[in-house]
Amino acid sequence: MSAPQATRTTALHAGAWWLWALGLATAASRTTNPLLLGLLVGVAGYVVAARRTNAPWARSYGAFVKLGLVVLAIRLLFAFVLGSPIPGTHTLVTLPEVPLPDWAKGVRIGGRVTAEGMVFALYDGLKLATLLICVGAANALANPARLLKSLPGALYEAGVAVVVAMTFAPNLVADVQRLRAARRLRGRPDRGFTALLQVGLPVLEGALERSVALAAAMDARGYGRSAEVPPAVRHLTSVLTLGGLLGICAGTYGLLGDAGGGYGLPLLLAGLAAALAGLWLGGRRSVRSRYRPDRWGARAWLVAGSGIAVAALMIWANDYAPTALHPPAVPLTAPVLPLWPAASVLMGLLPAFVAPLPPDTARGDRTKRADRTEWADRTDRADRTDRADRTDRADRGDRADRGDRASSASKASRAARAASRGGAPDGDPHPKEPTQ
């Protein structure tokens, strides 16, 4: 199934991208194997590179990657300075230990730094960094405005706040990049602490301007209007929605935890059912209409299903390969890449082939093909011109050679006639006297 160009009618549903990314994040939370975590990061990065547009929110993926690296560095620094609860026998370095009072027992600053403790911190930091990168992939691929339009009516007010919060980081990154480019054009430094302070004020000003513009747009569109519903229906909606969300949280915690596999799935399903019923009842209060709603088509099912499949297979892999998914730090052992969990992670690459192509990518492909065709035409014209020039030069050389040979023959014939007459050659006005 070839991927079409993304248009208003064929664009992928924003919720499918979030389900795919959350599936990858769930898979990352079920393992500490650095090879599997690196594979998850590679899958997310490849899909983002293949299906990312040039929109402002699509440029935030690099910022999330850098944030993940910062989190990893901080986790390693804390383990190096504050120590690790993991015992170890391989001492890397011994730092001067700061004496602490009795009420701070269990906390130390300095002391012995072991290889086992640093490896455990590395595994833990990689898991956190991978979670952030998966969330960044969803931010880079899903259109926040289309996601807000797809929310049910009961969650519209809360959805506006969530979408505004999600777009804060991409818009912040876009503002910082724009201001740094402007400083470079003016010949000013764009790196360092001083440049960061000078960029911070315009970024804050831009955020305030966007907030004021958003508030004016919401007020002009009648934001906050609601229909009258009976009090009993309103109370039942609140109970179902709140109870369903609590059930979803408890069920998700049970699925992500090691000891909650038995009750996690039933509680999650019950919470989803209650929350959906509450949202359906709460949607009766909304009086807004939906213009051109996004369709959840077959490609959206494939994208969302690939992320859910990765999460489900990784959860199942904890039952038959727990040691491979959680390599021990004590004793120190090299992690191995388990075959079937790695194959399940590769299923997350499916959106890179079935999701619609972004418009810029399609235009870029057409431009590249046109450029290649134009380059081939120019090369053919240049070859024909070179051949014509070489032929012309050869013809001129042949004519010059024939002219030289004809002139030489004419001179030789005149010299022969003059010698036969005993006089000077033709054209010499002073004939020589014969010698005695």
N, C-alpha and C positions, 0 to 999 in steps of 0.2 A: 504494500500500500504506500504509494508515493505521497509525500507531504505537499499539500497545496500552499499557495501564498496566503498569508494571513490577511483577511479583510474584516470588515465589520460583521459579516455573517459567518465567516469561517474561523474567527479568532477563538483560541482556546479559552475555556472558562477559567477565571482566576482562581476559583476554589480548587480546581484540579492541580494547579501548581503547588498550592499550599498543602494539599493532601500528599502529594508526591514528596515534598520536602520534609514534612512531618514524619512520613514513613522512613526516610533516610535518617532523620534525627532519632527516631525510636530504635532503629537498628544500631546506631552509634552508641546509644545508652546501654545496650545489652552486651557490649564487648569492651575490653581494654587492650585487645591485640593491636599493636601499632600498625601492622601490615593491613589489617582489615580497615582500620580507621583511615589510613592513607588511601586505600582503595575507595572508600566512601567519599573522601574529599576529591579524589580524581574524577569520580563519576559526576559529582555535583558540578565541578568546574567544567567538565566537557559539555554537559547539557547547557550550562549557562553560556559558554562560548558559542554553542551552535544555535541557540534560540533566543539570545538576548537582543533587544532593540537598542536604539540610540536615545531612548527616553531618559529623563533625569534620574528616575528611580533605578534604572538598569545599571547605573554607574556605581552603585553602592556595594557591589560584590567585593571589589578590591578592598574597601574599607573594612568589611567584615572579616576578610582574610587577615588583614593586618591586626585587627582587634583580637582574633584568635591567637595569633603569634604573640601578642602582648600578654594575653592571659596565660599562655604556656610559659613565657619567660617569668612572669610573676610567680607562678606556681613553683617553678624550679628555684627561684630566688628565696621564696619562703622556706622551702625544704632545705636549702643550703644554710640559711641563717638560723632559722628556728628549729631545725631538726625534723625528723620524721618518726612516727610511731612504729615504723617497720624496723625490727632488729636486723643487724647486719654484721658481717665479719670482715668485709673488705673495706678497710678505711682508706678514703681518698685523701683527706686532709683533716687536721685537728685545729679548730678555731679557738681563740681565747674565749672562755665561757664567762658570761656576766652573772655574778651572784644575784639571786632574786629572793624576796622575802618568802616566809613560809606560806602565806596565803596564795602564792603563785605557783604552788606545786603542780607539776605536770607540764609546765611551760619552761622552756629554756632558750637562751640566746647564746649561740655559739656552741662549742663542743665538737664532738666527733661527727664527721660527715662520711656516711657510708655509701658505697655504690648501690646497695640494695634500696636504700631510702631514696636516692636520686632516680633510680629506675622506676620505682613506684610512683614518684611525683611526675615523672615524664609520662607514664601511662595515663595517669589521672588528668594531667593538663591537656594531653592530646584528645581525650574524650570531650572535655569542655570546649576546646577549640573546634572540634568537628561539629558539635551541636551549633555553635555560633555560625559556622560556615554554611550549614544546611539552612538555617534561618535566613542568612544573607542570600542564598540562592533563590529562596521564595520571594524575598523582597526585590530581587533583580528581574525576576521573570513575570510576576503577577502585577497587573495593572491595579493600583489601589482604588481608582474610581470605579472600575468595573466590578471589583470585589465588593465595594459598598453598595452598588446597584443590585447585586445578587443576594444581599442579606434579606431575611424575612422582615416583615413590617414591625414585629415586636422588638427586634434588635436594631432598628434603624438609628435611634438616638445614640445607643451605646456603640453602634458600628461606626458612626461618624467620629466619635472620640477615638476609637481604636485605629481607624484608618488615618486620622490626622497624626496620631502618635507613630504609626508605622512609616508614614512619609516624612517624619522629621529627620531621620538619619539620611535618607537619600537626598533630600533637599539641602541638608547641611553640607553633605559632601560636594554637591554641585556648586553651592555658593563658595565653598573654600577653593575648589578648583578654578572657578571663574575669577576670584579675587587674586589668587596666586598668579594666574596667567596675566592679569592686568598689571600686577606689580613687575613681572618680568618684562613686559612691553615698555614699562616706564623706566627700566634700568635699576629697579630696586630689588634688594634681596628678598627671596620668598621662602627661605629656610631659616631655622633658628628660633630661639625663644622670643626675640624682639619682633621678628616678622609675624609670629603667631599672635602676639598681643595686638599688633596693628591690624591684623586681619579679623580678630575676634569682634571688634565693635561693628564693622559693616555687616558681618554675619548675623549678629544679634539684631541689627536694624532691619535686615531683610526678613528675619523670622517674625518680627513684630508687624511689619507691613503685610506679610502673608496672613497673619492672624486677623488683622483688621479687615482685609479684603474678604477673607472667608466668613467672618461674622456678618459683614454687609451682604454678601451673597446669600447666606442662610436666612437673614432677616427678609430680604427681598423675595425669597421663594416660600415664605410662610412656614419656616421651620418650627416645629413644636406643636402644630395643630393636631388634634386628636378627636375622635368621635366619642360619643357618649355610649357607655356600656353599663349593664347592671352591676351593682357592687359585688354580688355573689360571683359573677363571672370574673371580675377583676381579682378577687381574692383567690379563686381557684387557679387562675393563671399564675399568680405569684407563687402559690404553693407548688404547683407542678414545675414551674421553671426553676425555682430555687432547689427543690428536691432533686430534680433531674441533673442540674449542674453539680450538686454535691455527689450524686451517684457517679457521674462521669469522672469527677476528680478522684473519688475513692477507687473506682474500677481501674483507672489509668495507673494510679499508684500501685495497685495490686499487680497489674501486668508488668510494670517496670521493676517491681521489687522481686527479690529472689524467693520469698516465702508466700507471695500472694497470687500464685498462678491458679489456685483452685477457685477463689471467690472473685477474682478480678474481672473475668470475662462476663459472668452473669450480672454482676453489679454494673458493669459498663453498659451492657445492653439495656438493662432496666432504666438506668439513668438517661440513656439516649431516647428511649420511648417516652419517658415522662417529660423530658425537655422539649421534644418535638411536639407533644400535645400542648404544652404550655405556650410554645411559640405560635402554634396554629390558633389558639384562642386569643393570644395577645395581638395577633395580626389584625383582629377585627377593630382595634382602636386606631389603626393607621388609615388615614384618608388619602394618602398619596398614591399616585398611579406610577406605573413602571413603563418607560418608553424603550421599546426595542430590547426586551430582556435577553440576556445571554443564554444560548442554548447549551445544554449539557449533552453533547453528542458522543459518538463512538470513540473519537480520539480523546475526549476528556476522560471517558471510562478507562481507556488504555493507560493514560498518563497517571491518573490517580491509582489505578489498580497495580501498576508497577511499583509505586512507592509502598502501598499496603502489602504487596507480596514480599518485598524486601524485609519489611518489619516482621511479618509473620514467620518467614523462613528463618530469620535471625533468632527470634524468640524460640522457635522449635529447635534450632541448633544448640541452644543452651542445655537441652535435655540429652543429646547424644554426643556432644563434643564440648563439655564445659571447660576442660583444661586448655584446649586450643583457643577458645574465645577469651579466656582469662589466664594468660601465661603468668606463672608465679614469679614474684621478685625475689623470694627466698625459697630455695637457693637460686642463684642467678642462672637463667637458662635463656637461650636465644629463641625468640618467638618464631613459630612456623605458620605458614599460610595454609589454613585448612581448605580443601578443595571445594566442598559443597557450599559452605558459607560464602566463599569468594565468588562462586558461580551465582549464588542468590543475589549478591551485591551488584553484580554486572547486569542484573535485570533492570536496575535503575537507569540504564542507558537508553531504554526504550523511548522516552520522550524526545531524544535527539534525532529520532528517525520518523516518528509518527506525528509529532506536534507540527502545526503549520509553520512555514517559514516566515520570519519577520519580513516586513516590506522592504527594509533597507538591504537585507541579505539578498532578496530576489532581484532588487534593482542592481545591487552590486554584481551579481552573477551575470545579468544581462550586460552591464557595462564592461565587465571583463571579457565576455564573448565579443562584444563590439570592438573593444580595444584590440583583441587578438586578430579579428578580421581586418581591422584597419591597418594593423602592423603588417599582416601578410600582404595586403594590397600595396602598401608602401614599399615593402621589400621586393615584390614582383616588379613594380614600376622602376625601382632603382636598378634591378638586374637588367631589365630591358634597356634602360638608358645606358648602362655600362656596356652592354653588348653593341648597342648602336654606336657609341663613341669609339669602341675598339674597331668596329667595321669601318667607320669613317676615317679613323687614323690610318688603318691599313690601306684603304683606297687612296688616300693622299700620298702615302709612302710609295705605293706602286706607281702612281702618276709621276711623282718626283723622280723615281728611279728610271722610268721610261724616258722622261725629259733629259735626264743626265746622259743616258746612253745615246739618245739622238744627238745631243750637242757634241758629245765626244766623236761620234761617227762623222758629223758634219765637219768638225775641225780636222779630222784625219783626212777626209776627202779633199778639203781645200789644200792642205799641206802637200798631198800627193800631186795634185794638179800643178801647184807652184813648182814643185821639184822637177816635174816633167818639162815645164817651160823654161826652167833655168832661172827663174826670177823669184821675187819674194812671194810669199803667200798672199792670197787675196786679202785686201784690206790694209796692206802695208804700203804707205805712199812713198817710201824711200827704198827702192830696191838696192841691193848690195852689188858692188862692182865685182866682176869675176877676178879672182886672184891669178897672177902670172905664174 
